Amino acid sequence: MSILARLKKNRGEAPPTNTPDCAHWELGPRWANAADIGNRSLITSYSCSTCGRSFTPAEVAQRAN
């Protein structure tokens, strides 16, 4: 199979949007305003870098315990 045929074959496939078995190890903080960045008390949510799921600060605190 040629390289061009392989590229055309893979073009229609969408990447997985949600991995149900994700352990959510890499959670990045999100702030509502740019001025709030760095202030941990003003974090509005956390986003998993693997699957993209969003968590509230309360959910992250509960997972840590």
Biotite code that builds the C-alpha atoms (Angstrom):
import biotite.structure as struc

atoms = struc.array([
    struc.Atom([0.000, 0.000, 0.000], chain_id="A", res_id=1, res_name="MET", atom_name="CA", element="C"),
    struc.Atom([1.363, 3.407, -0.945], chain_id="A", res_id=2, res_name="SER", atom_name="CA", element="C"),
    struc.Atom([1.854, 6.246, 1.487], chain_id="A", res_id=3, res_name="ILE", atom_name="CA", element="C"),
    struc.Atom([-0.865, 8.303, -0.203], chain_id="A", res_id=4, res_name="LEU", atom_name="CA", element="C"),
    struc.Atom([-3.353, 5.437, 0.115], chain_id="A", res_id=5, res_name="ALA", atom_name="CA", element="C"),
    struc.Atom([-2.554, 5.105, 3.823], chain_id="A", res_id=6, res_name="ARG", atom_name="CA", element="C"),
    struc.Atom([-3.084, 8.828, 4.388], chain_id="A", res_id=7, res_name="LEU", atom_name="CA", element="C"),
    struc.Atom([-6.453, 8.759, 2.618], chain_id="A", res_id=8, res_name="LYS", atom_name="CA", element="C"),
    struc.Atom([-7.520, 5.669, 4.547], chain_id="A", res_id=9, res_name="LYS", atom_name="CA", element="C"),
    struc.Atom([-6.803, 7.258, 7.955], chain_id="A", res_id=10, res_name="ASN", atom_name="CA", element="C"),
    struc.Atom([-8.304, 10.650, 7.097], chain_id="A", res_id=11, res_name="ARG", atom_name="CA", element="C"),
    struc.Atom([-11.899, 9.727, 8.007], chain_id="A", res_id=12, res_name="GLY", atom_name="CA", element="C"),
    struc.Atom([-11.132, 8.272, 11.418], chain_id="A", res_id=13, res_name="GLU", atom_name="CA", element="C"),
    struc.Atom([-11.772, 10.582, 14.348], chain_id="A", res_id=14, res_name="ALA", atom_name="CA", element="C"),
    struc.Atom([-9.589, 10.311, 17.465], chain_id="A", res_id=15, res_name="PRO", atom_name="CA", element="C"),
    struc.Atom([-11.289, 8.915, 20.565], chain_id="A", res_id=16, res_name="PRO", atom_name="CA", element="C"),
    struc.Atom([-13.037, 11.684, 22.489], chain_id="A", res_id=17, res_name="THR", atom_name="CA", element="C"),
    struc.Atom([-13.347, 9.990, 25.855], chain_id="A", res_id=18, res_name="ASN", atom_name="CA", element="C"),
    struc.Atom([-11.372, 7.123, 27.299], chain_id="A", res_id=19, res_name="THR", atom_name="CA", element="C"),
    struc.Atom([-13.511, 5.444, 29.977], chain_id="A", res_id=20, res_name="PRO", atom_name="CA", element="C"),
    struc.Atom([-10.496, 3.846, 31.645], chain_id="A", res_id=21, res_name="ASP", atom_name="CA", element="C"),
    struc.Atom([-8.575, 7.126, 32.084], chain_id="A", res_id=22, res_name="CYS", atom_name="CA", element="C"),
    struc.Atom([-7.033, 7.487, 35.542], chain_id="A", res_id=23, res_name="ALA", atom_name="CA", element="C"),
    struc.Atom([-6.993, 11.317, 35.297], chain_id="A", res_id=24, res_name="HIS", atom_name="CA", element="C"),
    struc.Atom([-3.396, 11.591, 36.514], chain_id="A", res_id=25, res_name="TRP", atom_name="CA", element="C"),
    struc.Atom([-2.567, 14.894, 34.822], chain_id="A", res_id=26, res_name="GLU", atom_name="CA", element="C"),
    struc.Atom([-5.069, 17.540, 35.905], chain_id="A", res_id=27, res_name="LEU", atom_name="CA", element="C"),
    struc.Atom([-4.356, 21.107, 34.848], chain_id="A", res_id=28, res_name="GLY", atom_name="CA", element="C"),
    struc.Atom([-5.947, 24.038, 36.690], chain_id="A", res_id=29, res_name="PRO", atom_name="CA", element="C"),
    struc.Atom([-8.214, 26.510, 34.869], chain_id="A", res_id=30, res_name="ARG", atom_name="CA", element="C"),
    struc.Atom([-9.086, 30.044, 35.927], chain_id="A", res_id=31, res_name="TRP", atom_name="CA", element="C"),
    struc.Atom([-11.997, 32.259, 34.859], chain_id="A", res_id=32, res_name="ALA", atom_name="CA", element="C"),
    struc.Atom([-9.832, 35.371, 34.347], chain_id="A", res_id=33, res_name="ASN", atom_name="CA", element="C"),
    struc.Atom([-6.249, 35.836, 33.228], chain_id="A", res_id=34, res_name="ALA", atom_name="CA", element="C"),
    struc.Atom([-5.627, 38.073, 36.251], chain_id="A", res_id=35, res_name="ALA", atom_name="CA", element="C"),
    struc.Atom([-6.465, 35.138, 38.563], chain_id="A", res_id=36, res_name="ASP", atom_name="CA", element="C"),
    struc.Atom([-3.790, 32.799, 37.147], chain_id="A", res_id=37, res_name="ILE", atom_name="CA", element="C"),
    struc.Atom([-1.505, 31.558, 39.890], chain_id="A", res_id=38, res_name="GLY", atom_name="CA", element="C"),
    struc.Atom([-3.984, 32.140, 42.714], chain_id="A", res_id=39, res_name="ASN", atom_name="CA", element="C"),
    struc.Atom([-4.911, 28.602, 43.789], chain_id="A", res_id=40, res_name="ARG", atom_name="CA", element="C"),
    struc.Atom([-7.973, 29.769, 45.707], chain_id="A", res_id=41, res_name="SER", atom_name="CA", element="C"),
    struc.Atom([-9.528, 31.116, 42.476], chain_id="A", res_id=42, res_name="LEU", atom_name="CA", element="C"),
    struc.Atom([-9.245, 27.936, 40.364], chain_id="A", res_id=43, res_name="ILE", atom_name="CA", element="C"),
    struc.Atom([-12.616, 27.336, 38.671], chain_id="A", res_id=44, res_name="THR", atom_name="CA", element="C"),
    struc.Atom([-11.963, 23.848, 37.260], chain_id="A", res_id=45, res_name="SER", atom_name="CA", element="C"),
    struc.Atom([-9.346, 21.235, 36.404], chain_id="A", res_id=46, res_name="TYR", atom_name="CA", element="C"),
    struc.Atom([-8.958, 19.595, 32.998], chain_id="A", res_id=47, res_name="SER", atom_name="CA", element="C"),
    struc.Atom([-7.508, 16.116, 32.376], chain_id="A", res_id=48, res_name="CYS", atom_name="CA", element="C"),
    struc.Atom([-4.799, 16.355, 29.713], chain_id="A", res_id=49, res_name="SER", atom_name="CA", element="C"),
    struc.Atom([-5.396, 12.746, 28.640], chain_id="A", res_id=50, res_name="THR", atom_name="CA", element="C"),
    struc.Atom([-9.153, 12.581, 28.045], chain_id="A", res_id=51, res_name="CYS", atom_name="CA", element="C"),
    struc.Atom([-10.196, 16.239, 28.339], chain_id="A", res_id=52, res_name="GLY", atom_name="CA", element="C"),
    struc.Atom([-12.759, 15.712, 31.093], chain_id="A", res_id=53, res_name="ARG", atom_name="CA", element="C"),
    struc.Atom([-13.350, 18.697, 33.380], chain_id="A", res_id=54, res_name="SER", atom_name="CA", element="C"),
    struc.Atom([-13.502, 18.483, 37.202], chain_id="A", res_id=55, res_name="PHE", atom_name="CA", element="C"),
    struc.Atom([-14.576, 20.982, 39.855], chain_id="A", res_id=56, res_name="THR", atom_name="CA", element="C"),
    struc.Atom([-12.106, 21.848, 42.624], chain_id="A", res_id=57, res_name="PRO", atom_name="CA", element="C"),
    struc.Atom([-14.332, 19.892, 45.063], chain_id="A", res_id=58, res_name="ALA", atom_name="CA", element="C"),
    struc.Atom([-14.095, 16.755, 42.899], chain_id="A", res_id=59, res_name="GLU", atom_name="CA", element="C"),
    struc.Atom([-10.315, 17.048, 42.719], chain_id="A", res_id=60, res_name="VAL", atom_name="CA", element="C"),
    struc.Atom([-10.082, 17.490, 46.506], chain_id="A", res_id=61, res_name="ALA", atom_name="CA", element="C"),
    struc.Atom([-12.254, 14.405, 46.993], chain_id="A", res_id=62, res_name="GLN", atom_name="CA", element="C"),
    struc.Atom([-10.058, 12.359, 44.608], chain_id="A", res_id=63, res_name="ARG", atom_name="CA", element="C"),
    struc.Atom([-6.943, 13.412, 46.539], chain_id="A", res_id=64, res_name="ALA", atom_name="CA", element="C"),
    struc.Atom([-8.258, 11.963, 49.808], chain_id="A", res_id=65, res_name="ASN", atom_name="CA", element="C"),
])
